[in-house]
Amino acid sequence: MSIEAQINEGIKDAMKAHDKIRLEALRNVKKVILEAKTKPGAGGGELSDEECMKIIKNLAKQSTESAAIYKEHGREDLYEQEAGQLAVLNSFLPKQLTAEELEREVRAIIAEVGATSMKEMGKVMGVASKKLAGVADGGAISAVVKNILGSL
């Protein structure tokens, strides 16, 4: 089942369950996907699952930032709503690596590439970004690579 079909099914289920937060999150995803399909140059109006995943990942990032702002300003009501929507979005994304798993993966990539100094960070990042796409944030990958290469 495609991601788009899963979202449509999720909307139906959320409506039946009267789950307002899940319904709002899924409707927002559907809206952004429809906008992407209808924008000029969309190429036939169909999106691949990878393109849908990028949309969901961007929405999750925005939601994370919004939740942090709400928390910082003491708006617990809005924070709870945003956190609930973030949980819905994350259910569609691949499981993110823990810090330990990320470090282990980066060490393996450094060994594979044969990097021995910070001068080779670009080479390591190129491989790491491709291998860990979707399961680790680019900033986190970069920080781990810098940390490991800096200690060599």
ROVEXMAR-681543 format. One record per atom (N, C-alpha, C): x, y, z; atom name. Coordinates in Angstrom, 3 decimals, always signed. Layout:
# residues N
<u: X	v: Y	w: Z	name: CA>
...
END
This chain:
# residues 152
<u: +0.854	v: -1.180	w: +0.000	name: N>
<u: +0.000	v: +0.000	w: +0.000	name: CA>
<u: +0.898	v: +1.240	w: +0.000	name: C>
<u: +0.618	v: +2.165	w: -0.892	name: N>
<u: +1.418	v: +3.385	w: -0.986	name: CA>
<u: +1.202	v: +4.259	w: +0.250	name: C>
<u: +2.128	v: +5.173	w: +0.452	name: N>
<u: +2.023	v: +6.084	w: +1.598	name: CA>
<u: +0.766	v: +6.931	w: +1.482	name: C>
<u: +0.483	v: +7.360	w: +0.269	name: N>
<u: -0.719	v: +8.169	w: +0.059	name: CA>
<u: -1.981	v: +7.398	w: +0.447	name: C>
<u: -2.032	v: +6.121	w: +0.077	name: N>
<u: -3.180	v: +5.278	w: +0.433	name: CA>
<u: -3.252	v: +5.077	w: +1.949	name: C>
<u: -2.092	v: +4.921	w: +2.590	name: N>
<u: -2.047	v: +4.768	w: +4.051	name: CA>
<u: -2.582	v: +6.021	w: +4.737	name: C>
<u: -2.244	v: +7.175	w: +4.188	name: N>
<u: -2.721	v: +8.441	w: +4.760	name: CA>
<u: -4.236	v: +8.535	w: +4.619	name: C>
<u: -4.756	v: +8.179	w: +3.449	name: N>
<u: -6.210	v: +8.216	w: +3.239	name: CA>
<u: -6.931	v: +7.263	w: +4.190	name: C>
<u: -6.370	v: +6.063	w: +4.374	name: N>
<u: -6.958	v: +5.101	w: +5.322	name: CA>
<u: -6.882	v: +5.652	w: +6.749	name: C>
<u: -5.755	v: +6.273	w: +7.082	name: N>
<u: -5.580	v: +6.857	w: +8.412	name: CA>
<u: -6.584	v: +7.957	w: +8.686	name: C>
<u: -6.901	v: +8.744	w: +7.667	name: N>
<u: -7.903	v: +9.802	w: +7.813	name: CA>
<u: -9.261	v: +9.191	w: +8.127	name: C>
<u: -9.624	v: +8.145	w: +7.391	name: N>
<u: -10.913	v: +7.474	w: +7.639	name: CA>
<u: -10.963	v: +6.915	w: +9.064	name: C>
<u: -9.878	v: +6.241	w: +9.470	name: N>
<u: -9.833	v: +5.654	w: +10.815	name: CA>
<u: -9.910	v: +6.731	w: +11.894	name: C>
<u: -9.201	v: +7.847	w: +11.687	name: N>
<u: -9.211	v: +8.934	w: +12.674	name: CA>
<u: -10.590	v: +9.564	w: +12.774	name: C>
<u: -11.286	v: +9.666	w: +11.641	name: N>
<u: -12.644	v: +10.220	w: +11.665	name: CA>
<u: -13.574	v: +9.310	w: +12.449	name: C>
<u: -13.458	v: +8.001	w: +12.223	name: N>
<u: -14.297	v: +7.044	w: +12.940	name: CA>
<u: -14.012	v: +7.056	w: +14.438	name: C>
<u: -12.725	v: +7.224	w: +14.794	name: N>
<u: -12.319	v: +7.197	w: +16.201	name: CA>
<u: -12.454	v: +8.565	w: +16.876	name: C>
<u: -12.843	v: +9.589	w: +16.112	name: N>
<u: -12.952	v: +10.955	w: +16.633	name: CA>
<u: -11.622	v: +11.424	w: +17.227	name: C>
<u: -10.512	v: +11.054	w: +16.578	name: N>
<u: -9.170	v: +11.431	w: +17.009	name: CA>
<u: -8.777	v: +12.715	w: +16.275	name: C>
<u: -9.050	v: +13.862	w: +16.909	name: N>
<u: -8.881	v: +15.159	w: +16.260	name: CA>
<u: -7.426	v: +15.444	w: +15.898	name: C>
<u: -6.508	v: +15.104	w: +16.790	name: N>
<u: -5.100	v: +15.402	w: +16.536	name: CA>
<u: -4.578	v: +14.594	w: +15.351	name: C>
<u: -4.866	v: +13.304	w: +15.327	name: N>
<u: -4.430	v: +12.441	w: +14.221	name: CA>
<u: -5.080	v: +12.895	w: +12.910	name: C>
<u: -6.350	v: +13.211	w: +12.973	name: N>
<u: -7.077	v: +13.653	w: +11.782	name: CA>
<u: -6.467	v: +14.938	w: +11.226	name: C>
<u: -6.191	v: +15.897	w: +12.088	name: N>
<u: -5.613	v: +17.166	w: +11.651	name: CA>
<u: -4.232	v: +16.958	w: +11.027	name: C>
<u: -3.420	v: +16.120	w: +11.650	name: N>
<u: -2.071	v: +15.861	w: +11.134	name: CA>
<u: -2.135	v: +15.200	w: +9.761	name: C>
<u: -2.991	v: +14.203	w: +9.609	name: N>
<u: -3.085	v: +13.481	w: +8.336	name: CA>
<u: -3.702	v: +14.343	w: +7.234	name: C>
<u: -4.673	v: +15.163	w: +7.602	name: N>
<u: -5.252	v: +16.072	w: +6.605	name: CA>
<u: -4.207	v: +17.077	w: +6.125	name: C>
<u: -3.364	v: +17.524	w: +7.029	name: N>
<u: -2.309	v: +18.457	w: +6.651	name: CA>
<u: -1.332	v: +17.791	w: +5.678	name: C>
<u: -0.962	v: +16.543	w: +5.968	name: N>
<u: -0.061	v: +15.806	w: +5.068	name: CA>
<u: -0.713	v: +15.659	w: +3.699	name: C>
<u: -1.973	v: +15.286	w: +3.687	name: N>
<u: -2.687	v: +15.101	w: +2.419	name: CA>
<u: -2.743	v: +16.408	w: +1.640	name: C>
<u: -2.973	v: +17.514	w: +2.338	name: N>
<u: -3.037	v: +18.834	w: +1.695	name: CA>
<u: -1.705	v: +19.174	w: +1.035	name: C>
<u: -0.609	v: +18.954	w: +1.753	name: N>
<u: +0.713	v: +19.280	w: +1.210	name: CA>
<u: +1.051	v: +18.363	w: +0.030	name: C>
<u: +0.668	v: +17.105	w: +0.112	name: N>
<u: +0.897	v: +16.181	w: -1.003	name: CA>
<u: +0.089	v: +16.622	w: -2.227	name: C>
<u: -1.170	v: +16.996	w: -2.019	name: N>
<u: -1.995	v: +17.469	w: -3.142	name: CA>
<u: -1.416	v: +18.737	w: -3.753	name: C>
<u: -0.911	v: +19.643	w: -2.924	name: N>
<u: -0.283	v: +20.866	w: -3.435	name: CA>
<u: +0.942	v: +20.523	w: -4.272	name: C>
<u: +1.734	v: +19.562	w: -3.822	name: N>
<u: +2.932	v: +19.153	w: -4.559	name: CA>
<u: +2.561	v: +18.513	w: -5.894	name: C>
<u: +1.452	v: +17.771	w: -5.899	name: N>
<u: +1.017	v: +17.094	w: -7.123	name: CA>
<u: +0.498	v: +18.078	w: -8.164	name: C>
<u: -0.076	v: +19.181	w: -7.715	name: N>
<u: -0.713	v: +20.113	w: -8.643	name: CA>
<u: +0.154	v: +21.308	w: -9.009	name: C>
<u: +1.329	v: +21.426	w: -8.409	name: N>
<u: +2.159	v: +22.580	w: -8.764	name: CA>
<u: +2.722	v: +22.394	w: -10.176	name: C>
<u: +2.991	v: +23.498	w: -10.853	name: N>
<u: +3.515	v: +23.419	w: -12.223	name: CA>
<u: +4.802	v: +22.596	w: -12.285	name: C>
<u: +4.892	v: +21.737	w: -13.284	name: N>
<u: +6.079	v: +20.902	w: -13.444	name: CA>
<u: +6.081	v: +19.673	w: -12.563	name: C>
<u: +4.915	v: +19.294	w: -12.031	name: N>
<u: +4.845	v: +18.137	w: -11.138	name: CA>
<u: +4.991	v: +16.820	w: -11.886	name: C>
<u: +4.918	v: +16.834	w: -13.193	name: N>
<u: +5.153	v: +15.629	w: -13.981	name: CA>
<u: +4.050	v: +14.589	w: -13.878	name: C>
<u: +2.863	v: +14.926	w: -14.283	name: N>
<u: +1.795	v: +13.939	w: -14.320	name: CA>
<u: +0.958	v: +13.875	w: -13.067	name: C>
<u: +1.327	v: +14.603	w: -12.042	name: N>
<u: +0.509	v: +14.661	w: -10.847	name: CA>
<u: +0.635	v: +13.510	w: -9.891	name: C>
<u: +1.574	v: +12.610	w: -10.097	name: N>
<u: +1.760	v: +11.502	w: -9.162	name: CA>
<u: +3.073	v: +11.671	w: -8.415	name: C>
<u: +3.073	v: +11.329	w: -7.136	name: N>
<u: +4.283	v: +11.401	w: -6.322	name: CA>
<u: +4.686	v: +9.992	w: -5.909	name: C>
<u: +5.981	v: +9.759	w: -5.905	name: N>
<u: +6.484	v: +8.464	w: -5.443	name: CA>
<u: +6.435	v: +8.427	w: -3.913	name: C>
<u: +6.595	v: +7.240	w: -3.363	name: N>
<u: +6.630	v: +7.117	w: -1.909	name: CA>
<u: +7.808	v: +7.902	w: -1.330	name: C>
<u: +8.922	v: +7.956	w: -2.060	name: N>
<u: +10.092	v: +8.704	w: -1.591	name: CA>
<u: +9.768	v: +10.196	w: -1.489	name: C>
<u: +9.041	v: +10.718	w: -2.489	name: N>
<u: +8.665	v: +12.130	w: -2.460	name: CA>
<u: +7.686	v: +12.399	w: -1.317	name: C>
<u: +6.773	v: +11.473	w: -1.085	name: N>
<u: +5.838	v: +11.608	w: +0.038	name: CA>
<u: +6.600	v: +11.587	w: +1.366	name: C>
<u: +7.609	v: +10.722	w: +1.458	name: N>
<u: +8.418	v: +10.647	w: +2.681	name: CA>
<u: +9.145	v: +11.962	w: +2.935	name: C>
<u: +9.651	v: +12.589	w: +1.873	name: N>
<u: +10.330	v: +13.885	w: +2.023	name: CA>
<u: +9.361	v: +14.923	w: +2.567	name: C>
<u: +8.139	v: +14.904	w: +2.053	name: N>
<u: +7.120	v: +15.850	w: +2.520	name: CA>
<u: +6.837	v: +15.613	w: +4.005	name: C>
<u: +6.645	v: +14.361	w: +4.380	name: N>
<u: +6.348	v: +14.041	w: +5.778	name: CA>
<u: +7.527	v: +14.419	w: +6.665	name: C>
<u: +8.739	v: +14.172	w: +6.196	name: N>
<u: +9.932	v: +14.513	w: +6.979	name: CA>
<u: +10.019	v: +16.029	w: +7.190	name: C>
<u: +9.731	v: +16.806	w: +6.147	name: N>
<u: +9.741	v: +18.268	w: +6.280	name: CA>
<u: +8.666	v: +18.735	w: +7.258	name: C>
<u: +7.491	v: +18.138	w: +7.174	name: N>
<u: +6.420	v: +18.505	w: +8.108	name: CA>
<u: +6.797	v: +18.144	w: +9.541	name: C>
<u: +7.458	v: +16.995	w: +9.718	name: N>
<u: +7.884	v: +16.582	w: +11.052	name: CA>
<u: +8.925	v: +17.556	w: +11.609	name: C>
<u: +9.828	v: +18.003	w: +10.753	name: N>
<u: +10.846	v: +18.965	w: +11.188	name: CA>
<u: +10.185	v: +20.278	w: +11.619	name: C>
<u: +9.224	v: +20.754	w: +10.820	name: N>
<u: +8.499	v: +21.975	w: +11.165	name: CA>
<u: +7.746	v: +21.804	w: +12.480	name: C>
<u: +7.155	v: +20.651	w: +12.652	name: N>
<u: +6.388	v: +20.367	w: +13.862	name: CA>
<u: +7.291	v: +20.333	w: +15.090	name: C>
<u: +8.477	v: +19.760	w: +14.934	name: N>
<u: +9.443	v: +19.714	w: +16.033	name: CA>
<u: +9.843	v: +21.124	w: +16.447	name: C>
<u: +10.115	v: +21.965	w: +15.445	name: N>
<u: +10.497	v: +23.350	w: +15.731	name: CA>
<u: +9.362	v: +24.109	w: +16.405	name: C>
<u: +8.154	v: +23.918	w: +15.916	name: N>
<u: +6.990	v: +24.595	w: +16.502	name: CA>
<u: +6.773	v: +24.145	w: +17.940	name: C>
<u: +6.889	v: +22.853	w: +18.184	name: N>
<u: +6.705	v: +22.329	w: +19.537	name: CA>
<u: +7.725	v: +22.937	w: +20.488	name: C>
<u: +8.965	v: +23.062	w: +20.041	name: N>
<u: +10.011	v: +23.654	w: +20.889	name: CA>
<u: +9.694	v: +25.112	w: +21.219	name: C>
<u: +9.187	v: +25.842	w: +20.235	name: N>
<u: +8.825	v: +27.249	w: +20.459	name: CA>
<u: +7.666	v: +27.346	w: +21.448	name: C>
<u: +6.642	v: +26.506	w: +21.268	name: N>
<u: +5.500	v: +26.525	w: +22.180	name: CA>
<u: +5.940	v: +26.196	w: +23.597	name: C>
<u: +6.809	v: +25.213	w: +23.746	name: N>
<u: +7.299	v: +24.808	w: +25.068	name: CA>
<u: +8.074	v: +25.960	w: +25.705	name: C>
<u: +8.928	v: +26.598	w: +24.914	name: N>
<u: +9.758	v: +27.707	w: +25.393	name: CA>
<u: +8.912	v: +28.875	w: +25.895	name: C>
<u: +7.783	v: +29.094	w: +25.242	name: N>
<u: +6.916	v: +30.213	w: +25.605	name: CA>
<u: +5.797	v: +29.830	w: +26.568	name: C>
<u: +5.871	v: +28.611	w: +27.105	name: N>
<u: +4.919	v: +28.184	w: +28.115	name: CA>
<u: +3.525	v: +27.888	w: +27.603	name: C>
<u: +3.384	v: +27.604	w: +26.332	name: N>
<u: +2.073	v: +27.281	w: +25.764	name: CA>
<u: +1.895	v: +25.777	w: +25.726	name: C>
<u: +1.638	v: +25.191	w: +26.890	name: N>
<u: +1.521	v: +23.741	w: +27.017	name: CA>
<u: +0.403	v: +23.171	w: +26.152	name: C>
<u: -0.700	v: +23.913	w: +26.022	name: N>
<u: -1.811	v: +23.427	w: +25.208	name: CA>
<u: -1.390	v: +23.228	w: +23.754	name: C>
<u: -0.715	v: +24.224	w: +23.198	name: N>
<u: -0.258	v: +24.126	w: +21.813	name: CA>
<u: +0.884	v: +23.123	w: +21.675	name: C>
<u: +1.727	v: +23.054	w: +22.698	name: N>
<u: +2.837	v: +22.094	w: +22.683	name: CA>
<u: +2.298	v: +20.662	w: +22.621	name: C>
<u: +1.303	v: +20.356	w: +23.442	name: N>
<u: +0.721	v: +19.012	w: +23.477	name: CA>
<u: +0.115	v: +18.649	w: +22.126	name: C>
<u: -0.590	v: +19.605	w: +21.514	name: N>
<u: -1.208	v: +19.363	w: +20.214	name: CA>
<u: -0.129	v: +19.105	w: +19.160	name: C>
<u: +0.917	v: +19.923	w: +19.158	name: N>
<u: +1.998	v: +19.778	w: +18.177	name: CA>
<u: +2.754	v: +18.469	w: +18.387	name: C>
<u: +2.977	v: +18.112	w: +19.647	name: N>
<u: +3.673	v: +16.853	w: +19.953	name: CA>
<u: +2.841	v: +15.658	w: +19.497	name: C>
<u: +1.541	v: +15.736	w: +19.646	name: N>
<u: +0.657	v: +14.669	w: +19.185	name: CA>
<u: +0.708	v: +14.513	w: +17.672	name: C>
<u: +0.698	v: +15.642	w: +16.975	name: N>
<u: +0.784	v: +15.601	w: +15.516	name: CA>
<u: +2.151	v: +15.081	w: +15.071	name: C>
<u: +3.195	v: +15.451	w: +15.791	name: N>
<u: +4.541	v: +14.968	w: +15.477	name: CA>
<u: +4.612	v: +13.451	w: +15.609	name: C>
<u: +3.969	v: +12.912	w: +16.615	name: N>
<u: +3.955	v: +11.458	w: +16.807	name: CA>
<u: +3.274	v: +10.766	w: +15.617	name: C>
<u: +2.211	v: +11.375	w: +15.112	name: N>
<u: +1.517	v: +10.818	w: +13.943	name: CA>
<u: +2.449	v: +10.840	w: +12.732	name: C>
<u: +3.122	v: +11.959	w: +12.508	name: N>
<u: +4.041	v: +12.075	w: +11.369	name: CA>
<u: +5.184	v: +11.069	w: +11.489	name: C>
<u: +5.728	v: +10.937	w: +12.700	name: N>
<u: +6.851	v: +10.016	w: +12.904	name: CA>
<u: +6.459	v: +8.560	w: +12.667	name: C>
<u: +5.169	v: +8.251	w: +12.806	name: N>
<u: +4.741	v: +6.873	w: +12.575	name: CA>
<u: +4.891	v: +6.476	w: +11.101	name: C>
<u: +4.996	v: +7.448	w: +10.214	name: N>
<u: +5.183	v: +7.171	w: +8.788	name: CA>
<u: +6.656	v: +7.155	w: +8.388	name: C>
<u: +7.509	v: +7.653	w: +9.260	name: N>
<u: +8.939	v: +7.752	w: +8.939	name: CA>
<u: +9.700	v: +6.543	w: +9.472	name: C>
<u: +10.831	v: +6.205	w: +8.835	name: N>
<u: +11.644	v: +5.106	w: +9.356	name: CA>
<u: +12.178	v: +5.455	w: +10.741	name: C>
<u: +12.420	v: +4.429	w: +11.542	name: N>
<u: +12.946	v: +4.630	w: +12.893	name: CA>
<u: +14.314	v: +5.297	w: +12.803	name: C>
<u: +14.504	v: +6.341	w: +13.594	name: N>
<u: +15.771	v: +7.061	w: +13.614	name: CA>
<u: +16.796	v: +6.301	w: +14.452	name: C>
<u: +18.062	v: +6.399	w: +14.045	name: N>
<u: +19.133	v: +5.742	w: +14.789	name: CA>
<u: +19.346	v: +6.425	w: +16.129	name: C>
<u: +19.697	v: +5.641	w: +17.148	name: N>
<u: +20.076	v: +6.227	w: +18.430	name: CA>
<u: +21.483	v: +6.800	w: +18.277	name: C>
<u: +21.931	v: +7.558	w: +19.258	name: N>
<u: +23.269	v: +8.148	w: +19.215	name: CA>
<u: +24.340	v: +7.067	w: +19.105	name: C>
<u: +24.155	v: +5.974	w: +19.841	name: N>
<u: +25.139	v: +4.886	w: +19.820	name: CA>
<u: +25.159	v: +4.197	w: +18.455	name: C>
<u: +23.970	v: +3.950	w: +17.894	name: N>
<u: +23.892	v: +3.313	w: +16.579	name: CA>
<u: +24.506	v: +4.206	w: +15.509	name: C>
<u: +24.238	v: +5.509	w: +15.607	name: N>
<u: +24.783	v: +6.456	w: +14.639	name: CA>
<u: +26.309	v: +6.470	w: +14.709	name: C>
<u: +26.847	v: +6.507	w: +15.914	name: N>
<u: +28.304	v: +6.521	w: +16.059	name: CA>
<u: +28.907	v: +5.239	w: +15.487	name: C>
<u: +28.282	v: +4.112	w: +15.747	name: N>
<u: +28.765	v: +2.829	w: +15.232	name: CA>
<u: +28.755	v: +2.819	w: +13.698	name: C>
<u: +27.683	v: +3.317	w: +13.111	name: N>
<u: +27.578	v: +3.379	w: +11.644	name: CA>
<u: +28.636	v: +4.305	w: +11.050	name: C>
<u: +28.822	v: +5.469	w: +11.676	name: N>
<u: +29.803	v: +6.434	w: +11.170	name: CA>
<u: +31.219	v: +5.861	w: +11.285	name: C>
<u: +31.531	v: +5.185	w: +12.382	name: N>
<u: +32.857	v: +4.557	w: +12.527	name: CA>
<u: +33.083	v: +3.520	w: +11.422	name: C>
<u: +32.053	v: +2.756	w: +11.094	name: N>
<u: +32.167	v: +1.764	w: +10.029	name: CA>
<u: +32.395	v: +2.448	w: +8.682	name: C>
<u: +31.721	v: +3.551	w: +8.437	name: N>
<u: +31.888	v: +4.296	w: +7.180	name: CA>
<u: +33.284	v: +4.892	w: +7.099	name: C>
<u: +33.784	v: +5.429	w: +8.209	name: N>
<u: +35.140	v: +5.992	w: +8.230	name: CA>
<u: +36.164	v: +4.907	w: +7.909	name: C>
<u: +35.967	v: +3.718	w: +8.481	name: N>
<u: +36.879	v: +2.603	w: +8.208	name: CA>
<u: +36.769	v: +2.179	w: +6.744	name: C>
<u: +35.550	v: +2.139	w: +6.227	name: N>
<u: +35.312	v: +1.747	w: +4.839	name: CA>
<u: +35.983	v: +2.711	w: +3.857	name: C>
<u: +35.872	v: +4.009	w: +4.152	name: N>
<u: +36.448	v: +5.037	w: +3.285	name: CA>
<u: +37.960	v: +5.136	w: +3.486	name: C>
<u: +38.405	v: +4.788	w: +4.682	name: N>
<u: +39.831	v: +4.875	w: +5.000	name: CA>
<u: +40.261	v: +6.267	w: +5.412	name: C>
<u: +39.339	v: +7.045	w: +5.959	name: N>
<u: +39.652	v: +8.411	w: +6.376	name: CA>
<u: +40.503	v: +8.397	w: +7.643	name: C>
<u: +41.480	v: +9.316	w: +7.674	name: N>
<u: +42.374	v: +9.371	w: +8.828	name: CA>
<u: +42.486	v: +10.768	w: +9.426	name: C>
<u: +41.847	v: +11.774	w: +8.806	name: N>
<u: +41.943	v: +13.131	w: +9.347	name: CA>
<u: +40.716	v: +13.953	w: +8.953	name: C>
<u: +40.618	v: +15.148	w: +9.524	name: N>
<u: +39.508	v: +16.061	w: +9.246	name: CA>
<u: +39.486	v: +16.478	w: +7.776	name: C>
<u: +40.615	v: +16.408	w: +7.106	name: N>
<u: +40.691	v: +16.794	w: +5.694	name: CA>
<u: +39.789	v: +15.923	w: +4.831	name: C>
<u: +39.469	v: +14.750	w: +5.304	name: N>
<u: +38.658	v: +13.803	w: +4.532	name: CA>
<u: +37.189	v: +13.794	w: +4.967	name: C>
<u: +36.787	v: +14.825	w: +5.691	name: N>
<u: +35.414	v: +14.891	w: +6.181	name: CA>
<u: +34.413	v: +14.889	w: +5.032	name: C>
<u: +34.709	v: +15.610	w: +3.960	name: N>
<u: +33.808	v: +15.673	w: +2.812	name: CA>
<u: +33.550	v: +14.297	w: +2.212	name: C>
<u: +34.608	v: +13.512	w: +2.104	name: N>
<u: +34.483	v: +12.165	w: +1.541	name: CA>
<u: +33.604	v: +11.300	w: +2.451	name: C>
<u: +33.843	v: +11.392	w: +3.759	name: N>
<u: +33.065	v: +10.609	w: +4.727	name: CA>
<u: +31.605	v: +11.065	w: +4.722	name: C>
<u: +31.383	v: +12.371	w: +4.704	name: N>
<u: +30.014	v: +12.901	w: +4.720	name: CA>
<u: +29.241	v: +12.492	w: +3.467	name: C>
<u: +29.912	v: +12.451	w: +2.319	name: N>
<u: +29.249	v: +12.035	w: +1.091	name: CA>
<u: +28.693	v: +10.632	w: +1.204	name: C>
<u: +29.503	v: +9.720	w: +1.723	name: N>
<u: +29.074	v: +8.328	w: +1.881	name: CA>
<u: +28.028	v: +8.215	w: +2.991	name: C>
<u: +28.303	v: +8.873	w: +4.126	name: N>
<u: +27.408	v: +8.780	w: +5.283	name: CA>
<u: +26.026	v: +9.351	w: +4.973	name: C>
<u: +25.990	v: +10.473	w: +4.267	name: N>
<u: +24.708	v: +11.102	w: +3.945	name: CA>
<u: +23.844	v: +10.182	w: +3.087	name: C>
<u: +24.475	v: +9.483	w: +2.145	name: N>
<u: +23.710	v: +8.570	w: +1.286	name: CA>
<u: +23.267	v: +7.336	w: +2.065	name: C>
<u: +24.192	v: +6.754	w: +2.840	name: N>
<u: +23.880	v: +5.515	w: +3.569	name: CA>
<u: +22.855	v: +5.718	w: +4.678	name: C>
<u: +22.911	v: +6.867	w: +5.332	name: N>
<u: +22.082	v: +7.093	w: +6.512	name: CA>
<u: +20.886	v: +8.006	w: +6.239	name: C>
<u: +20.635	v: +8.289	w: +4.968	name: N>
<u: +19.505	v: +9.148	w: +4.608	name: CA>
<u: +18.202	v: +8.556	w: +5.132	name: C>
<u: +17.439	v: +9.383	w: +5.807	name: N>
<u: +16.142	v: +8.941	w: +6.308	name: CA>
<u: +16.173	v: +8.360	w: +7.706	name: C>
<u: +17.348	v: +7.885	w: +8.152	name: N>
<u: +17.410	v: +7.281	w: +9.487	name: CA>
<u: +18.244	v: +8.112	w: +10.455	name: C>
<u: +18.850	v: +9.202	w: +9.950	name: N>
<u: +19.610	v: +10.097	w: +10.825	name: CA>
<u: +19.598	v: +11.497	w: +10.221	name: C>
<u: +19.550	v: +12.491	w: +11.066	name: N>
<u: +19.552	v: +13.885	w: +10.667	name: CA>
<u: +20.947	v: +14.276	w: +10.172	name: C>
<u: +21.002	v: +15.066	w: +9.114	name: N>
<u: +22.280	v: +15.485	w: +8.544	name: CA>
<u: +23.176	v: +16.199	w: +9.540	name: C>
<u: +22.587	v: +17.031	w: +10.392	name: N>
<u: +23.363	v: +17.742	w: +11.410	name: CA>
<u: +23.976	v: +16.792	w: +12.422	name: C>
<u: +23.215	v: +15.774	w: +12.799	name: N>
<u: +23.717	v: +14.787	w: +13.758	name: CA>
<u: +24.849	v: +13.968	w: +13.137	name: C>
<u: +24.693	v: +13.608	w: +11.863	name: N>
<u: +25.739	v: +12.858	w: +11.168	name: CA>
<u: +27.013	v: +13.689	w: +11.138	name: C>
<u: +26.888	v: +14.946	w: +10.754	name: N>
<u: +28.035	v: +15.848	w: +10.665	name: CA>
<u: +28.751	v: +15.982	w: +12.004	name: C>
<u: +27.975	v: +16.154	w: +13.078	name: N>
<u: +28.571	v: +16.305	w: +14.399	name: CA>
<u: +29.357	v: +15.058	w: +14.813	name: C>
<u: +28.808	v: +13.884	w: +14.533	name: N>
<u: +29.489	v: +12.633	w: +14.889	name: CA>
<u: +30.749	v: +12.463	w: +14.054	name: C>
<u: +30.665	v: +12.767	w: +12.757	name: N>
<u: +31.843	v: +12.645	w: +11.883	name: CA>
<u: +32.940	v: +13.585	w: +12.376	name: C>
<u: +32.592	v: +14.848	w: +12.682	name: N>
<u: +33.584	v: +15.809	w: +13.189	name: CA>
<u: +34.216	v: +15.316	w: +14.469	name: C>
<u: +33.402	v: +14.805	w: +15.364	name: N>
<u: +33.885	v: +14.320	w: +16.659	name: CA>
<u: +34.878	v: +13.172	w: +16.484	name: C>
<u: +34.518	v: +12.217	w: +15.649	name: N>
<u: +35.370	v: +11.038	w: +15.451	name: CA>
<u: +36.646	v: +11.408	w: +14.700	name: C>
<u: +36.511	v: +12.142	w: +13.593	name: N>
<u: +37.700	v: +12.509	w: +12.832	name: CA>
<u: +38.612	v: +13.453	w: +13.613	name: C>
<u: +38.014	v: +14.285	w: +14.451	name: N>
<u: +38.809	v: +15.202	w: +15.281	name: CA>
<u: +39.640	v: +14.478	w: +16.327	name: C>
<u: +39.197	v: +13.283	w: +16.719	name: N>
<u: +39.922	v: +12.543	w: +17.750	name: CA>
<u: +40.935	v: +11.556	w: +17.154	name: C>
<u: +41.020	v: +11.479	w: +15.817	name: N>
<u: +41.976	v: +10.560	w: +15.175	name: CA>
<u: +43.372	v: +11.159	w: +15.146	name: C>
END
